[in-house]
Amino acid sequence: MTFLKKEEDFICRVCGIKVKGTGYTNHCPNCLFSLHVDEEVPGDRASNCKGLMEPIRAEIESGKYILTHKCQKCKKVTKNKTSENDNFEEILKLF
């Protein structure tokens, strides 16, 4: 699977903060919600769904925090790495 880097800023549809994208940003660092924009490859922007991806679980894999998101519209489930600027209190709530 090849990751397609996309530097995109966005305003979170859940909490309303403005997020500066790094090219690897896939969720809001404040509330941890995402959008279902990718289909097969991270960064492909091929999904027609565009539903909200709710953070439903956090876990530690190989010493890194991983979020699981579930689309509120189509129910697709994905895993994503956290970043250092993510709201750690929100991550902890998901354990």
C-alpha positions in Angstrom: 0.0 0.0 0.0 1.5 3.3 -1.1 0.6 6.4 0.9 -0.3 9.5 -1.1 0.9 12.6 0.8 -1.8 15.4 0.6 -1.1 18.7 2.4 -4.6 20.0 3.1 -5.9 22.4 5.8 -9.4 21.9 7.0 -12.0 23.1 9.5 -13.2 20.2 11.7 -16.8 19.4 11.2 -17.2 18.3 14.8 -15.4 20.8 17.0 -14.9 23.7 14.5 -11.1 24.2 14.9 -8.9 25.1 12.0 -6.4 22.3 11.3 -3.2 22.9 9.5 -2.5 19.8 7.4 1.1 18.3 7.2 0.4 15.9 4.4 0.0 13.1 6.9 -2.9 14.7 8.9 -5.9 12.4 8.8 -8.0 13.5 11.8 -8.6 16.5 14.0 -6.0 16.8 16.7 -8.5 18.2 19.1 -11.6 15.9 19.0 -9.9 13.1 17.0 -12.8 12.9 14.4 -11.9 12.3 10.8 -13.8 12.2 7.4 -14.2 9.2 5.2 -12.4 10.7 2.2 -10.0 7.8 1.4 -11.0 4.4 0.0 -8.2 2.0 -0.6 -5.0 3.9 -0.1 -4.4 6.6 2.5 -4.4 9.9 0.6 -6.3 8.7 -2.4 -9.4 10.9 -1.7 -11.4 8.3 -3.7 -14.3 7.8 -1.3 -17.7 9.1 -2.3 -19.0 8.6 1.3 -17.6 11.7 3.0 -19.2 10.5 6.3 -17.8 11.5 9.7 -15.3 8.9 11.1 -15.8 8.7 14.8 -12.9 7.7 17.0 -14.1 4.5 18.8 -11.0 3.0 20.3 -7.3 3.6 21.0 -4.6 1.0 21.5 -0.8 0.7 21.6 0.9 -1.2 18.8 4.7 -1.4 18.8 4.9 1.4 21.3 2.7 3.8 19.3 -0.8 5.0 19.9 -3.2 3.9 17.2 -6.8 5.2 16.8 -9.6 3.2 15.3 -12.3 5.2 13.5 -15.7 4.0 12.3 -17.7 5.9 9.7 -21.0 7.0 11.0 -22.5 6.8 7.5 -21.2 3.6 5.9 -19.7 1.8 9.0 -16.2 1.4 7.4 -13.5 0.9 10.1 -10.0 2.1 9.8 -6.9 2.4 12.0 -4.7 5.5 12.0 -1.5 6.6 13.9 -1.8 9.5 16.4 0.5 12.5 16.1 2.3 14.3 18.8 -0.1 17.3 18.7 -3.2 15.1 19.3 -5.3 15.8 22.4 -3.9 13.1 24.7 -6.8 13.4 27.1 -9.1 12.5 24.3 -6.9 9.5 23.3 -7.0 8.2 26.9 -10.8 8.3 26.9 -10.8 5.8 24.1 -8.9 3.0 26.0 
